[in-house]
Structure formats: structure tokens, C-alpha cells
């Protein structure tokens, strides 16, 4: 993965496709299901973290500053549809 939300989405779609493969043995399907469960947990956590980041960026744009808990060393990215 390249650490982008689109990569997470692509990985999840690939997992769904492998779960829908009718030519998979039962043993392989059981392994795939366990892997899908783990992937789902990690993806859910990752997506929640990205949402928190986006909420922090939006708050920064609304009030003009960010809390010290948010790393702003690289600057605050622009939100789509908003001017900086």
C-alpha cells in the first residue's frame, strides 16, 4: 500500500472479489474470511483516523488555528471547494 485512502479502498474491493470466488476451496475460503476480518478491523481504524485528520483540517480552516495535538509541520492542506 502507498498510504492513501484510495489504496485502502482498492485493497477492500480485492478482498471482496476473493470472497466471492466460487472456485476457492473451503480451506482457502476459511483463510480468506479470517484475513478479511483482520483487514476490516485495520481498515476501519485507518479510515476513522483519516476522518479525525479531515475534521481537524476543517476546524483549522474555520477557526484559523489547530490544537497542539495535530501535526501541522507540513502545513494544513486545502479542503476541496474551499479557498485558503
N, CA, C and O atoms as a Maestro MAE file, in Angstrom:
{
 s_m_m2io_version
 :::
 2.0.0
}

f_m_ct {
 s_m_title
 :::
 protein
 m_atom[336] {
  # First column is atom index #
  i_m_mmod_type
  r_m_x_coord
  r_m_y_coord
  r_m_z_coord
  i_m_residue_number
  s_m_chain_name
  s_m_pdb_residue_name
  s_m_pdb_atom_name
  i_m_atomic_number
  :::
  1 25 0.828 -1.187 0.000 1 A "UNK " " N  " 7
  2 3 0.000 0.000 0.000 1 A "UNK " " CA " 6
  3 2 0.871 1.248 0.000 1 A "UNK " " C  " 6
  4 15 2.030 1.224 0.415 1 A "UNK " " O  " 8
  5 25 0.291 2.319 -0.468 2 A "UNK " " N  " 7
  6 3 1.018 3.575 -0.580 2 A "UNK " " CA " 6
  7 2 0.502 4.612 0.403 2 A "UNK " " C  " 6
  8 15 0.777 5.803 0.253 2 A "UNK " " O  " 8
  9 25 -0.241 4.173 1.405 3 A "UNK " " N  " 7
  10 3 -0.739 5.046 2.456 3 A "UNK " " CA " 6
  11 2 -1.743 6.088 1.978 3 A "UNK " " C  " 6
  12 15 -1.714 7.236 2.423 3 A "UNK " " O  " 8
  13 25 -2.623 5.690 1.079 4 A "UNK " " N  " 7
  14 3 -3.692 6.567 0.617 4 A "UNK " " CA " 6
  15 2 -5.017 5.867 0.854 4 A "UNK " " C  " 6
  16 15 -5.086 4.638 0.852 4 A "UNK " " O  " 8
  17 25 -6.062 6.642 1.055 5 A "UNK " " N  " 7
  18 3 -7.385 6.064 1.255 5 A "UNK " " CA " 6
  19 2 -7.804 5.268 0.020 5 A "UNK " " C  " 6
  20 15 -8.461 4.234 0.145 5 A "UNK " " O  " 8
  21 25 -7.430 5.738 -1.167 6 A "UNK " " N  " 7
  22 3 -7.785 5.006 -2.391 6 A "UNK " " CA " 6
  23 2 -7.130 3.628 -2.411 6 A "UNK " " C  " 6
  24 15 -7.705 2.684 -2.951 6 A "UNK " " O  " 8
  25 25 -5.937 3.497 -1.831 7 A "UNK " " N  " 7
  26 3 -5.282 2.188 -1.753 7 A "UNK " " CA " 6
  27 2 -6.030 1.260 -0.798 7 A "UNK " " C  " 6
  28 15 -6.145 0.061 -1.053 7 A "UNK " " O  " 8
  29 25 -6.538 1.819 0.304 8 A "UNK " " N  " 7
  30 3 -7.349 1.022 1.233 8 A "UNK " " CA " 6
  31 2 -8.599 0.534 0.522 8 A "UNK " " C  " 6
  32 15 -8.973 -0.633 0.638 8 A "UNK " " O  " 8
  33 25 -9.246 1.436 -0.219 9 A "UNK " " N  " 7
  34 3 -10.453 1.059 -0.965 9 A "UNK " " CA " 6
  35 2 -10.159 -0.051 -1.970 9 A "UNK " " C  " 6
  36 15 -10.921 -1.012 -2.074 9 A "UNK " " O  " 8
  37 25 -9.061 0.076 -2.707 10 A "UNK " " N  " 7
  38 3 -8.691 -0.945 -3.688 10 A "UNK " " CA " 6
  39 2 -8.441 -2.297 -3.013 10 A "UNK " " C  " 6
  40 15 -8.844 -3.342 -3.522 10 A "UNK " " O  " 8
  41 25 -7.781 -2.258 -1.876 11 A "UNK " " N  " 7
  42 3 -7.490 -3.492 -1.146 11 A "UNK " " CA " 6
  43 2 -8.786 -4.150 -0.657 11 A "UNK " " C  " 6
  44 15 -8.931 -5.370 -0.730 11 A "UNK " " O  " 8
  45 25 -9.718 -3.345 -0.164 12 A "UNK " " N  " 7
  46 3 -11.001 -3.881 0.307 12 A "UNK " " CA " 6
  47 2 -11.811 -4.478 -0.836 12 A "UNK " " C  " 6
  48 15 -12.440 -5.523 -0.670 12 A "UNK " " O  " 8
  49 25 -11.801 -3.827 -1.985 13 A "UNK " " N  " 7
  50 3 -12.525 -4.366 -3.148 13 A "UNK " " CA " 6
  51 2 -11.897 -5.687 -3.590 13 A "UNK " " C  " 6
  52 15 -12.615 -6.627 -3.930 13 A "UNK " " O  " 8
  53 25 -10.572 -5.767 -3.588 14 A "UNK " " N  " 7
  54 3 -9.899 -7.021 -3.940 14 A "UNK " " CA " 6
  55 2 -10.281 -8.130 -2.961 14 A "UNK " " C  " 6
  56 15 -10.468 -9.280 -3.359 14 A "UNK " " O  " 8
  57 25 -10.395 -7.779 -1.681 15 A "UNK " " N  " 7
  58 3 -10.799 -8.758 -0.670 15 A "UNK " " CA " 6
  59 2 -12.223 -9.241 -0.931 15 A "UNK " " C  " 6
  60 15 -12.509 -10.433 -0.814 15 A "UNK " " O  " 8
  61 25 -13.116 -8.313 -1.285 16 A "UNK " " N  " 7
  62 3 -14.493 -8.702 -1.610 16 A "UNK " " CA " 6
  63 2 -14.534 -9.632 -2.817 16 A "UNK " " C  " 6
  64 15 -15.292 -10.602 -2.839 16 A "UNK " " O  " 8
  65 25 -13.720 -9.330 -3.812 17 A "UNK " " N  " 7
  66 3 -13.683 -10.182 -5.005 17 A "UNK " " CA " 6
  67 2 -13.206 -11.581 -4.655 17 A "UNK " " C  " 6
  68 15 -13.751 -12.558 -5.168 17 A "UNK " " O  " 8
  69 25 -12.205 -11.703 -3.798 18 A "UNK " " N  " 7
  70 3 -11.712 -13.039 -3.444 18 A "UNK " " CA " 6
  71 2 -12.735 -13.789 -2.594 18 A "UNK " " C  " 6
  72 15 -12.810 -15.016 -2.661 18 A "UNK " " O  " 8
  73 25 -13.524 -13.066 -1.794 19 A "UNK " " N  " 7
  74 3 -14.583 -13.732 -1.022 19 A "UNK " " CA " 6
  75 2 -15.690 -14.250 -1.932 19 A "UNK " " C  " 6
  76 15 -16.359 -15.229 -1.598 19 A "UNK " " O  " 8
  77 25 -15.889 -13.609 -3.070 20 A "UNK " " N  " 7
  78 3 -16.938 -14.030 -3.994 20 A "UNK " " CA " 6
  79 2 -16.501 -15.072 -5.015 20 A "UNK " " C  " 6
  80 15 -17.289 -15.449 -5.883 20 A "UNK " " O  " 8
  81 25 -15.259 -15.546 -4.929 21 A "UNK " " N  " 7
  82 3 -14.738 -16.525 -5.890 21 A "UNK " " CA " 6
  83 2 -15.305 -17.908 -5.592 21 A "UNK " " C  " 6
  84 15 -14.996 -18.499 -4.558 21 A "UNK " " O  " 8
  85 25 -16.128 -18.419 -6.489 22 A "UNK " " N  " 7
  86 3 -16.759 -19.737 -6.303 22 A "UNK " " CA " 6
  87 2 -15.790 -20.897 -6.470 22 A "UNK " " C  " 6
  88 15 -16.106 -22.015 -6.061 22 A "UNK " " O  " 8
  89 25 -14.626 -20.670 -7.054 23 A "UNK " " N  " 7
  90 3 -13.677 -21.742 -7.320 23 A "UNK " " CA " 6
  91 2 -12.664 -21.950 -6.194 23 A "UNK " " C  " 6
  92 15 -11.687 -22.678 -6.369 23 A "UNK " " O  " 8
  93 25 -12.887 -21.324 -5.054 24 A "UNK " " N  " 7
  94 3 -11.955 -21.419 -3.939 24 A "UNK " " CA " 6
  95 2 -12.328 -22.603 -3.053 24 A "UNK " " C  " 6
  96 15 -13.504 -22.839 -2.775 24 A "UNK " " O  " 8
  97 25 -11.312 -23.342 -2.616 25 A "UNK " " N  " 7
  98 3 -11.562 -24.471 -1.721 25 A "UNK " " CA " 6
  99 2 -12.069 -23.964 -0.370 25 A "UNK " " C  " 6
  100 15 -11.872 -22.799 -0.027 25 A "UNK " " O  " 8
  101 25 -12.719 -24.836 0.389 26 A "UNK " " N  " 7
  102 3 -13.252 -24.437 1.694 26 A "UNK " " CA " 6
  103 2 -12.138 -23.995 2.637 26 A "UNK " " C  " 6
  104 15 -12.312 -23.045 3.400 26 A "UNK " " O  " 8
  105 25 -10.995 -24.678 2.589 27 A "UNK " " N  " 7
  106 3 -9.874 -24.309 3.455 27 A "UNK " " CA " 6
  107 2 -9.353 -22.919 3.095 27 A "UNK " " C  " 6
  108 15 -9.113 -22.084 3.967 27 A "UNK " " O  " 8
  109 25 -9.185 -22.693 1.813 28 A "UNK " " N  " 7
  110 3 -8.716 -21.386 1.354 28 A "UNK " " CA " 6
  111 2 -9.747 -20.301 1.670 28 A "UNK " " C  " 6
  112 15 -9.382 -19.182 2.030 28 A "UNK " " O  " 8
  113 25 -11.036 -20.634 1.534 29 A "UNK " " N  " 7
  114 3 -12.092 -19.676 1.841 29 A "UNK " " CA " 6
  115 2 -12.066 -19.313 3.323 29 A "UNK " " C  " 6
  116 15 -12.252 -18.147 3.671 29 A "UNK " " O  " 8
  117 25 -11.838 -20.289 4.199 30 A "UNK " " N  " 7
  118 3 -11.763 -20.013 5.637 30 A "UNK " " CA " 6
  119 2 -10.592 -19.078 5.939 30 A "UNK " " C  " 6
  120 15 -10.717 -18.169 6.759 30 A "UNK " " O  " 8
  121 25 -9.458 -19.300 5.277 31 A "UNK " " N  " 7
  122 3 -8.308 -18.416 5.462 31 A "UNK " " CA " 6
  123 2 -8.620 -17.009 4.954 31 A "UNK " " C  " 6
  124 15 -8.259 -16.013 5.580 31 A "UNK " " O  " 8
  125 25 -9.288 -16.948 3.821 32 A "UNK " " N  " 7
  126 3 -9.641 -15.657 3.241 32 A "UNK " " CA " 6
  127 2 -10.602 -14.899 4.150 32 A "UNK " " C  " 6
  128 15 -10.483 -13.684 4.304 32 A "UNK " " O  " 8
  129 25 -11.549 -15.606 4.750 33 A "UNK " " N  " 7
  130 3 -12.505 -14.965 5.662 33 A "UNK " " CA " 6
  131 2 -11.787 -14.405 6.885 33 A "UNK " " C  " 6
  132 15 -12.079 -13.287 7.310 33 A "UNK " " O  " 8
  133 25 -10.858 -15.159 7.456 34 A "UNK " " N  " 7
  134 3 -10.096 -14.676 8.611 34 A "UNK " " CA " 6
  135 2 -9.260 -13.455 8.236 34 A "UNK " " C  " 6
  136 15 -9.165 -12.492 8.998 34 A "UNK " " O  " 8
  137 25 -8.666 -13.512 7.065 35 A "UNK " " N  " 7
  138 3 -7.874 -12.372 6.595 35 A "UNK " " CA " 6
  139 2 -8.774 -11.155 6.359 35 A "UNK " " C  " 6
  140 15 -8.388 -10.026 6.660 35 A "UNK " " O  " 8
  141 25 -9.971 -11.388 5.821 36 A "UNK " " N  " 7
  142 3 -10.918 -10.307 5.573 36 A "UNK " " CA " 6
  143 2 -11.357 -9.658 6.884 36 A "UNK " " C  " 6
  144 15 -11.512 -8.439 6.952 36 A "UNK " " O  " 8
  145 25 -11.557 -10.466 7.922 37 A "UNK " " N  " 7
  146 3 -11.927 -9.916 9.229 37 A "UNK " " CA " 6
  147 2 -10.822 -9.009 9.762 37 A "UNK " " C  " 6
  148 15 -11.097 -7.909 10.242 37 A "UNK " " O  " 8
  149 25 -9.582 -9.464 9.680 38 A "UNK " " N  " 7
  150 3 -8.450 -8.664 10.148 38 A "UNK " " CA " 6
  151 2 -8.308 -7.393 9.308 38 A "UNK " " C  " 6
  152 15 -8.066 -6.311 9.843 38 A "UNK " " O  " 8
  153 25 -8.460 -7.533 7.999 39 A "UNK " " N  " 7
  154 3 -8.369 -6.386 7.105 39 A "UNK " " CA " 6
  155 2 -9.451 -5.360 7.434 39 A "UNK " " C  " 6
  156 15 -9.191 -4.156 7.435 39 A "UNK " " O  " 8
  157 25 -10.637 -5.829 7.709 40 A "UNK " " N  " 7
  158 3 -11.747 -4.946 8.038 40 A "UNK " " CA " 6
  159 2 -11.464 -4.151 9.315 40 A "UNK " " C  " 6
  160 15 -11.726 -2.949 9.371 40 A "UNK " " O  " 8
  161 25 -10.934 -4.817 10.330 41 A "UNK " " N  " 7
  162 3 -10.606 -4.124 11.577 41 A "UNK " " CA " 6
  163 2 -9.552 -3.043 11.358 41 A "UNK " " C  " 6
  164 15 -9.688 -1.923 11.851 41 A "UNK " " O  " 8
  165 25 -8.510 -3.384 10.619 42 A "UNK " " N  " 7
  166 3 -7.442 -2.419 10.358 42 A "UNK " " CA " 6
  167 2 -7.958 -1.272 9.499 42 A "UNK " " C  " 6
  168 15 -7.670 -0.110 9.784 42 A "UNK " " O  " 8
  169 25 -8.711 -1.581 8.462 43 A "UNK " " N  " 7
  170 3 -9.240 -0.550 7.573 43 A "UNK " " CA " 6
  171 2 -10.190 0.388 8.311 43 A "UNK " " C  " 6
  172 15 -10.168 1.597 8.079 43 A "UNK " " O  " 8
  173 25 -11.016 -0.151 9.189 44 A "UNK " " N  " 7
  174 3 -11.939 0.672 9.968 44 A "UNK " " CA " 6
  175 2 -11.175 1.660 10.839 44 A "UNK " " C  " 6
  176 15 -11.542 2.832 10.929 44 A "UNK " " O  " 8
  177 25 -10.119 1.185 11.476 45 A "UNK " " N  " 7
  178 3 -9.293 2.052 12.316 45 A "UNK " " CA " 6
  179 2 -8.601 3.116 11.483 45 A "UNK " " C  " 6
  180 15 -8.559 4.284 11.869 45 A "UNK " " O  " 8
  181 25 -8.058 2.713 10.340 46 A "UNK " " N  " 7
  182 3 -7.362 3.650 9.448 46 A "UNK " " CA " 6
  183 2 -8.314 4.741 8.953 46 A "UNK " " C  " 6
  184 15 -7.981 5.925 8.981 46 A "UNK " " O  " 8
  185 25 -9.482 4.335 8.507 47 A "UNK " " N  " 7
  186 3 -10.456 5.282 7.974 47 A "UNK " " CA " 6
  187 2 -10.931 6.243 9.068 47 A "UNK " " C  " 6
  188 15 -11.122 7.430 8.805 47 A "UNK " " O  " 8
  189 25 -11.120 5.741 10.287 48 A "UNK " " N  " 7
  190 3 -11.504 6.610 11.404 48 A "UNK " " CA " 6
  191 2 -10.409 7.640 11.690 48 A "UNK " " C  " 6
  192 15 -10.706 8.801 11.972 48 A "UNK " " O  " 8
  193 25 -9.150 7.218 11.616 49 A "UNK " " N  " 7
  194 3 -8.043 8.149 11.842 49 A "UNK " " CA " 6
  195 2 -7.988 9.219 10.764 49 A "UNK " " C  " 6
  196 15 -7.729 10.385 11.060 49 A "UNK " " O  " 8
  197 25 -8.229 8.837 9.526 50 A "UNK " " N  " 7
  198 3 -8.252 9.807 8.427 50 A "UNK " " CA " 6
  199 2 -9.403 10.795 8.630 50 A "UNK " " C  " 6
  200 15 -9.247 11.990 8.378 50 A "UNK " " O  " 8
  201 25 -10.546 10.304 9.081 51 A "UNK " " N  " 7
  202 3 -11.687 11.187 9.339 51 A "UNK " " CA " 6
  203 2 -11.337 12.212 10.416 51 A "UNK " " C  " 6
  204 15 -11.689 13.384 10.283 51 A "UNK " " O  " 8
  205 25 -10.658 11.795 11.470 52 A "UNK " " N  " 7
  206 3 -10.244 12.726 12.518 52 A "UNK " " CA " 6
  207 2 -9.317 13.792 11.938 52 A "UNK " " C  " 6
  208 15 -9.436 14.974 12.263 52 A "UNK " " O  " 8
  209 25 -8.387 13.361 11.072 53 A "UNK " " N  " 7
  210 3 -7.494 14.328 10.424 53 A "UNK " " CA " 6
  211 2 -8.275 15.341 9.597 53 A "UNK " " C  " 6
  212 15 -8.014 16.542 9.671 53 A "UNK " " O  " 8
  213 25 -9.227 14.859 8.813 54 A "UNK " " N  " 7
  214 3 -10.036 15.759 7.988 54 A "UNK " " CA " 6
  215 2 -10.852 16.716 8.844 54 A "UNK " " C  " 6
  216 15 -10.988 17.893 8.508 54 A "UNK " " O  " 8
  217 25 -11.397 16.214 9.952 55 A "UNK " " N  " 7
  218 3 -12.140 17.076 10.863 55 A "UNK " " CA " 6
  219 2 -11.233 18.152 11.452 55 A "UNK " " C  " 6
  220 15 -11.649 19.300 11.605 55 A "UNK " " O  " 8
  221 25 -9.994 17.784 11.782 56 A "UNK " " N  " 7
  222 3 -9.037 18.758 12.319 56 A "UNK " " CA " 6
  223 2 -8.680 19.807 11.272 56 A "UNK " " C  " 6
  224 15 -8.559 20.989 11.593 56 A "UNK " " O  " 8
  225 25 -8.513 19.385 10.036 57 A "UNK " " N  " 7
  226 3 -8.206 20.326 8.953 57 A "UNK " " CA " 6
  227 2 -9.374 21.282 8.751 57 A "UNK " " C  " 6
  228 15 -9.177 22.486 8.587 57 A "UNK " " O  " 8
  229 25 -10.592 20.745 8.764 58 A "UNK " " N  " 7
  230 3 -11.763 21.598 8.602 58 A "UNK " " CA " 6
  231 2 -11.871 22.592 9.758 58 A "UNK " " C  " 6
  232 15 -12.184 23.761 9.534 58 A "UNK " " O  " 8
  233 25 -11.620 22.150 10.976 59 A "UNK " " N  " 7
  234 3 -11.643 23.043 12.130 59 A "UNK " " CA " 6
  235 2 -10.583 24.137 11.982 59 A "UNK " " C  " 6
  236 15 -10.831 25.302 12.294 59 A "UNK " " O  " 8
  237 25 -9.409 23.749 11.507 60 A "UNK " " N  " 7
  238 3 -8.341 24.729 11.288 60 A "UNK " " CA " 6
  239 2 -8.793 25.810 10.309 60 A "UNK " " C  " 6
  240 15 -8.542 26.996 10.523 60 A "UNK " " O  " 8
  241 25 -9.452 25.397 9.249 61 A "UNK " " N  " 7
  242 3 -9.916 26.356 8.245 61 A "UNK " " CA " 6
  243 2 -11.038 27.242 8.789 61 A "UNK " " C  " 6
  244 15 -11.192 28.385 8.359 61 A "UNK " " O  " 8
  245 25 -11.811 26.720 9.724 62 A "UNK " " N  " 7
  246 3 -12.915 27.508 10.290 62 A "UNK " " CA " 6
  247 2 -12.429 28.521 11.318 62 A "UNK " " C  " 6
  248 15 -12.898 29.659 11.336 62 A "UNK " " O  " 8
  249 25 -11.486 28.115 12.179 63 A "UNK " " N  " 7
  250 3 -11.075 28.997 13.277 63 A "UNK " " CA " 6
  251 2 -9.678 29.577 13.093 63 A "UNK " " C  " 6
  252 15 -9.270 30.456 13.852 63 A "UNK " " O  " 8
  253 25 -8.946 29.100 12.100 64 A "UNK " " N  " 7
  254 3 -7.632 29.666 11.804 64 A "UNK " " CA " 6
  255 2 -6.484 29.136 12.636 64 A "UNK " " C  " 6
  256 15 -5.368 29.648 12.547 64 A "UNK " " O  " 8
  257 25 -6.732 28.139 13.427 65 A "UNK " " N  " 7
  258 3 -5.638 27.531 14.196 65 A "UNK " " CA " 6
  259 2 -5.974 26.076 14.487 65 A "UNK " " C  " 6
  260 15 -7.112 25.635 14.322 65 A "UNK " " O  " 8
  261 25 -4.962 25.347 14.922 66 A "UNK " " N  " 7
  262 3 -5.099 23.922 15.185 66 A "UNK " " CA " 6
  263 2 -4.573 23.634 16.587 66 A "UNK " " C  " 6
  264 15 -3.671 24.319 17.068 66 A "UNK " " O  " 8
  265 25 -5.129 22.635 17.231 67 A "UNK " " N  " 7
  266 3 -4.641 22.266 18.556 67 A "UNK " " CA " 6
  267 2 -3.240 21.685 18.452 67 A "UNK " " C  " 6
  268 15 -2.829 21.260 17.372 67 A "UNK " " O  " 8
  269 25 -2.508 21.658 19.545 68 A "UNK " " N  " 7
  270 3 -1.143 21.141 19.535 68 A "UNK " " CA " 6
  271 2 -1.106 19.638 19.277 68 A "UNK " " C  " 6
  272 15 -0.053 19.094 18.944 68 A "UNK " " O  " 8
  273 25 -2.235 18.969 19.425 69 A "UNK " " N  " 7
  274 3 -2.276 17.523 19.198 69 A "UNK " " CA " 6
  275 2 -2.205 17.155 17.720 69 A "UNK " " C  " 6
  276 15 -1.976 15.995 17.380 69 A "UNK " " O  " 8
  277 25 -2.399 18.131 16.845 70 A "UNK " " N  " 7
  278 3 -2.390 17.880 15.405 70 A "UNK " " CA " 6
  279 2 -1.066 18.365 14.833 70 A "UNK " " C  " 6
  280 15 -0.675 19.513 15.042 70 A "UNK " " O  " 8
  281 25 -0.379 17.489 14.113 71 A "UNK " " N  " 7
  282 3 0.904 17.829 13.497 71 A "UNK " " CA " 6
  283 2 0.667 18.724 12.295 71 A "UNK " " C  " 6
  284 15 0.053 18.309 11.312 71 A "UNK " " O  " 8
  285 25 1.159 19.963 12.378 72 A "UNK " " N  " 7
  286 3 0.980 20.900 11.276 72 A "UNK " " CA " 6
  287 2 2.308 21.303 10.658 72 A "UNK " " C  " 6
  288 15 2.395 22.339 10.000 72 A "UNK " " O  " 8
  289 25 3.351 20.493 10.863 73 A "UNK " " N  " 7
  290 3 4.669 20.826 10.326 73 A "UNK " " CA " 6
  291 2 4.657 20.908 8.809 73 A "UNK " " C  " 6
  292 15 5.397 21.705 8.231 73 A "UNK " " O  " 8
  293 25 3.839 20.106 8.160 74 A "UNK " " N  " 7
  294 3 3.785 20.120 6.697 74 A "UNK " " CA " 6
  295 2 2.750 21.109 6.183 74 A "UNK " " C  " 6
  296 15 2.507 21.181 4.979 74 A "UNK " " O  " 8
  297 25 2.153 21.850 7.059 75 A "UNK " " N  " 7
  298 3 1.128 22.803 6.646 75 A "UNK " " CA " 6
  299 2 -0.236 22.143 6.624 75 A "UNK " " C  " 6
  300 15 -0.349 20.918 6.663 75 A "UNK " " O  " 8
  301 25 -1.250 22.952 6.563 76 A "UNK " " N  " 7
  302 3 -2.609 22.444 6.537 76 A "UNK " " CA " 6
  303 2 -3.099 22.412 5.095 76 A "UNK " " C  " 6
  304 15 -3.171 23.454 4.443 76 A "UNK " " O  " 8
  305 25 -3.440 21.218 4.586 77 A "UNK " " N  " 7
  306 3 -3.898 21.134 3.203 77 A "UNK " " CA " 6
  307 2 -5.227 21.853 3.002 77 A "UNK " " C  " 6
  308 15 -6.002 22.030 3.942 77 A "UNK " " O  " 8
  309 25 -5.471 22.253 1.786 78 A "UNK " " N  " 7
  310 3 -6.738 22.896 1.437 78 A "UNK " " CA " 6
  311 2 -7.834 21.842 1.362 78 A "UNK " " C  " 6
  312 15 -7.596 20.708 0.947 78 A "UNK " " O  " 8
  313 25 -9.004 22.221 1.758 79 A "UNK " " N  " 7
  314 3 -10.149 21.340 1.615 79 A "UNK " " CA " 6
  315 2 -10.786 21.571 0.258 79 A "UNK " " C  " 6
  316 15 -10.804 22.707 -0.217 79 A "UNK " " O  " 8
  317 25 -11.309 20.536 -0.383 80 A "UNK " " N  " 7
  318 3 -11.962 20.716 -1.674 80 A "UNK " " CA " 6
  319 2 -13.095 21.734 -1.571 80 A "UNK " " C  " 6
  320 15 -13.895 21.694 -0.636 80 A "UNK " " O  " 8
  321 25 -13.155 22.635 -2.528 81 A "UNK " " N  " 7
  322 3 -14.237 23.610 -2.560 81 A "UNK " " CA " 6
  323 2 -14.018 24.796 -1.649 81 A "UNK " " C  " 6
  324 15 -14.905 25.636 -1.497 81 A "UNK " " O  " 8
  325 25 -12.831 24.877 -1.031 82 A "UNK " " N  " 7
  326 3 -12.540 25.997 -0.131 82 A "UNK " " CA " 6
  327 2 -11.283 26.697 -0.562 82 A "UNK " " C  " 6
  328 15 -10.368 26.074 -1.100 82 A "UNK " " O  " 8
  329 25 -11.233 27.976 -0.333 83 A "UNK " " N  " 7
  330 3 -10.021 28.731 -0.590 83 A "UNK " " CA " 6
  331 2 -9.239 28.842 0.692 83 A "UNK " " C  " 6
  332 15 -9.804 28.896 1.785 83 A "UNK " " O  " 8
  333 25 -7.898 28.877 0.540 84 A "UNK " " N  " 7
  334 3 -7.072 29.074 1.726 84 A "UNK " " CA " 6
  335 2 -6.829 30.525 1.978 84 A "UNK " " C  " 6
  336 15 -6.149 30.878 2.942 84 A "UNK " " O  " 8
  :::
 }
 m_bond[335] {
  # First column is bond index #
  i_m_from
  i_m_to
  i_m_order
  :::
  1 1 2 1
  2 2 3 1
  3 3 4 2
  4 3 5 1
  5 5 6 1
  6 6 7 1
  7 7 8 2
  8 7 9 1
  9 9 10 1
  10 10 11 1
  11 11 12 2
  12 11 13 1
  13 13 14 1
  14 14 15 1
  15 15 16 2
  16 15 17 1
  17 17 18 1
  18 18 19 1
  19 19 20 2
  20 19 21 1
  21 21 22 1
  22 22 23 1
  23 23 24 2
  24 23 25 1
  25 25 26 1
  26 26 27 1
  27 27 28 2
  28 27 29 1
  29 29 30 1
  30 30 31 1
  31 31 32 2
  32 31 33 1
  33 33 34 1
  34 34 35 1
  35 35 36 2
  36 35 37 1
  37 37 38 1
  38 38 39 1
  39 39 40 2
  40 39 41 1
  41 41 42 1
  42 42 43 1
  43 43 44 2
  44 43 45 1
  45 45 46 1
  46 46 47 1
  47 47 48 2
  48 47 49 1
  49 49 50 1
  50 50 51 1
  51 51 52 2
  52 51 53 1
  53 53 54 1
  54 54 55 1
  55 55 56 2
  56 55 57 1
  57 57 58 1
  58 58 59 1
  59 59 60 2
  60 59 61 1
  61 61 62 1
  62 62 63 1
  63 63 64 2
  64 63 65 1
  65 65 66 1
  66 66 67 1
  67 67 68 2
  68 67 69 1
  69 69 70 1
  70 70 71 1
  71 71 72 2
  72 71 73 1
  73 73 74 1
  74 74 75 1
  75 75 76 2
  76 75 77 1
  77 77 78 1
  78 78 79 1
  79 79 80 2
  80 79 81 1
  81 81 82 1
  82 82 83 1
  83 83 84 2
  84 83 85 1
  85 85 86 1
  86 86 87 1
  87 87 88 2
  88 87 89 1
  89 89 90 1
  90 90 91 1
  91 91 92 2
  92 91 93 1
  93 93 94 1
  94 94 95 1
  95 95 96 2
  96 95 97 1
  97 97 98 1
  98 98 99 1
  99 99 100 2
  100 99 101 1
  101 101 102 1
  102 102 103 1
  103 103 104 2
  104 103 105 1
  105 105 106 1
  106 106 107 1
  107 107 108 2
  108 107 109 1
  109 109 110 1
  110 110 111 1
  111 111 112 2
  112 111 113 1
  113 113 114 1
  114 114 115 1
  115 115 116 2
  116 115 117 1
  117 117 118 1
  118 118 119 1
  119 119 120 2
  120 119 121 1
  121 121 122 1
  122 122 123 1
  123 123 124 2
  124 123 125 1
  125 125 126 1
  126 126 127 1
  127 127 128 2
  128 127 129 1
  129 129 130 1
  130 130 131 1
  131 131 132 2
  132 131 133 1
  133 133 134 1
  134 134 135 1
  135 135 136 2
  136 135 137 1
  137 137 138 1
  138 138 139 1
  139 139 140 2
  140 139 141 1
  141 141 142 1
  142 142 143 1
  143 143 144 2
  144 143 145 1
  145 145 146 1
  146 146 147 1
  147 147 148 2
  148 147 149 1
  149 149 150 1
  150 150 151 1
  151 151 152 2
  152 151 153 1
  153 153 154 1
  154 154 155 1
  155 155 156 2
  156 155 157 1
  157 157 158 1
  158 158 159 1
  159 159 160 2
  160 159 161 1
  161 161 162 1
  162 162 163 1
  163 163 164 2
  164 163 165 1
  165 165 166 1
  166 166 167 1
  167 167 168 2
  168 167 169 1
  169 169 170 1
  170 170 171 1
  171 171 172 2
  172 171 173 1
  173 173 174 1
  174 174 175 1
  175 175 176 2
  176 175 177 1
  177 177 178 1
  178 178 179 1
  179 179 180 2
  180 179 181 1
  181 181 182 1
  182 182 183 1
  183 183 184 2
  184 183 185 1
  185 185 186 1
  186 186 187 1
  187 187 188 2
  188 187 189 1
  189 189 190 1
  190 190 191 1
  191 191 192 2
  192 191 193 1
  193 193 194 1
  194 194 195 1
  195 195 196 2
  196 195 197 1
  197 197 198 1
  198 198 199 1
  199 199 200 2
  200 199 201 1
  201 201 202 1
  202 202 203 1
  203 203 204 2
  204 203 205 1
  205 205 206 1
  206 206 207 1
  207 207 208 2
  208 207 209 1
  209 209 210 1
  210 210 211 1
  211 211 212 2
  212 211 213 1
  213 213 214 1
  214 214 215 1
  215 215 216 2
  216 215 217 1
  217 217 218 1
  218 218 219 1
  219 219 220 2
  220 219 221 1
  221 221 222 1
  222 222 223 1
  223 223 224 2
  224 223 225 1
  225 225 226 1
  226 226 227 1
  227 227 228 2
  228 227 229 1
  229 229 230 1
  230 230 231 1
  231 231 232 2
  232 231 233 1
  233 233 234 1
  234 234 235 1
  235 235 236 2
  236 235 237 1
  237 237 238 1
  238 238 239 1
  239 239 240 2
  240 239 241 1
  241 241 242 1
  242 242 243 1
  243 243 244 2
  244 243 245 1
  245 245 246 1
  246 246 247 1
  247 247 248 2
  248 247 249 1
  249 249 250 1
  250 250 251 1
  251 251 252 2
  252 251 253 1
  253 253 254 1
  254 254 255 1
  255 255 256 2
  256 255 257 1
  257 257 258 1
  258 258 259 1
  259 259 260 2
  260 259 261 1
  261 261 262 1
  262 262 263 1
  263 263 264 2
  264 263 265 1
  265 265 266 1
  266 266 267 1
  267 267 268 2
  268 267 269 1
  269 269 270 1
  270 270 271 1
  271 271 272 2
  272 271 273 1
  273 273 274 1
  274 274 275 1
  275 275 276 2
  276 275 277 1
  277 277 278 1
  278 278 279 1
  279 279 280 2
  280 279 281 1
  281 281 282 1
  282 282 283 1
  283 283 284 2
  284 283 285 1
  285 285 286 1
  286 286 287 1
  287 287 288 2
  288 287 289 1
  289 289 290 1
  290 290 291 1
  291 291 292 2
  292 291 293 1
  293 293 294 1
  294 294 295 1
  295 295 296 2
  296 295 297 1
  297 297 298 1
  298 298 299 1
  299 299 300 2
  300 299 301 1
  301 301 302 1
  302 302 303 1
  303 303 304 2
  304 303 305 1
  305 305 306 1
  306 306 307 1
  307 307 308 2
  308 307 309 1
  309 309 310 1
  310 310 311 1
  311 311 312 2
  312 311 313 1
  313 313 314 1
  314 314 315 1
  315 315 316 2
  316 315 317 1
  317 317 318 1
  318 318 319 1
  319 319 320 2
  320 319 321 1
  321 321 322 1
  322 322 323 1
  323 323 324 2
  324 323 325 1
  325 325 326 1
  326 326 327 1
  327 327 328 2
  328 327 329 1
  329 329 330 1
  330 330 331 1
  331 331 332 2
  332 331 333 1
  333 333 334 1
  334 334 335 1
  335 335 336 2
  :::
 }
}
